[in-house]
Amino acid sequence: MIISPSVISPYKIPTFQSGGEVPFSFGNALKFDGVNDYVSIPTIVLDGAFTISMWSKDVTPSDNPIIGDIGAGGWITYRKSVNRLRFNNPTIGTVTLNPIAGIKTNEWNHFFITRGAANLVTVIINGDTPKTGTINGTFTFTALGARDGVAGLTNIIQDEFAIWNTVLTPTDALNLYNSGNGDYATNYSPANLVAYWRMNGVADDSTAIDEQGTYNGALNNFNTATCWVAH
Amino acid sequence: MYGYVYNIQDTPQNNHWTKGRDIELIDGSIVYGVEGDFEIEQGKGEMFSKENFLVWLSENRKQEEIE
């Protein structure tokens, strides 16, 4: 018996270019309201090398949490107005890296944060000049767009949020940035890609899907009719 | 629209704000955050635009200093 494709799957089959994957496009992104929105995720512990790649567009001159713990496990924030990233965990307290070149206001920014040997952290924004510093300690993350407590919430749009449990290179940062055009996180050390939230939800979705399958995020307090926006 | 009610039982239905909505004020009292397109009955709370609500929070919420 011949089964037609429409019976096998109701979903549209992606169109592949000859010999390659579907060209990258950002799709949608997740807009946080800066008052009470955050995404709770299963706990991620980063105690050694790690890399975070994320696209973000900020709308206020405040320390916007990128990722954090509703408890006290740690957080990372950025603030365009003073060109800084701040890192917090129980070992280091709070450490600030600044000035960091390349952050733009009200435009999309690509954030690349990687920690390698001897806890050396390298931050590269939009492929600009790297900023380095030593950041020790273990980060325990349970939320996107939040830090400890609900008073520290973010007022940004997030997209293409990826976490690896390994160090990546400045060349990887440039390729992920791709002159502002982005690229799939899965093209870089895929065996070490812990979580990858593409933020391609649509109206009424209340889950930020982890493409790696383990760390789906639950949207808290979002107006799901309006929080998914085009990038 | 964002705001607060004094008593949790006055929370409108379809409130988007469901988690972490206890707001401790400078005087130690607690109000409850609300978010949505609705009016709060006079005397039971207050509603603002997002920008004005953030101003209200900065002026009235007990601060958890993040600097």
Contacts between the chains, C-beta under 8 A, distances in Angstrom:
chain1	res1	chain2	res2	distance
A	33	B	35	8.0
A	33	B	50	6.5
A	34	B	50	7.4
A	34	B	54	6.8
A	35	B	2	5.6
A	35	B	17	8.0
A	35	B	33	7.8
A	35	B	35	7.1
A	35	B	50	6.3
A	35	B	53	6.4
A	35	B	54	6.6
A	35	B	57	7.7
A	36	B	17	5.2
A	36	B	19	7.6
A	36	B	20	6.6
A	36	B	21	6.9
A	36	B	33	6.2
A	36	B	35	6.7
A	38	B	19	8.0
A	63	B	66	6.1
A	63	B	67	8.0
A	147	B	66	7.2
A	148	B	64	8.0
A	149	B	64	5.5
A	150	B	19	7.6
A	150	B	20	3.5
A	151	B	61	7.1
A	151	B	63	7.7
A	151	B	64	4.2
A	151	B	66	7.3
A	152	B	64	7.1
A	152	B	66	5.2
A	220	B	18	7.1
A	220	B	19	4.4
A	220	B	20	7.5
A	221	B	16	5.9
A	221	B	17	5.0
A	221	B	18	6.2
A	221	B	19	5.7
A	221	B	20	7.5
A	221	B	21	7.8
A	221	B	35	6.9
A	222	B	16	6.9
A	223	B	16	5.0
A	223	B	35	7.2
A	223	B	36	7.8
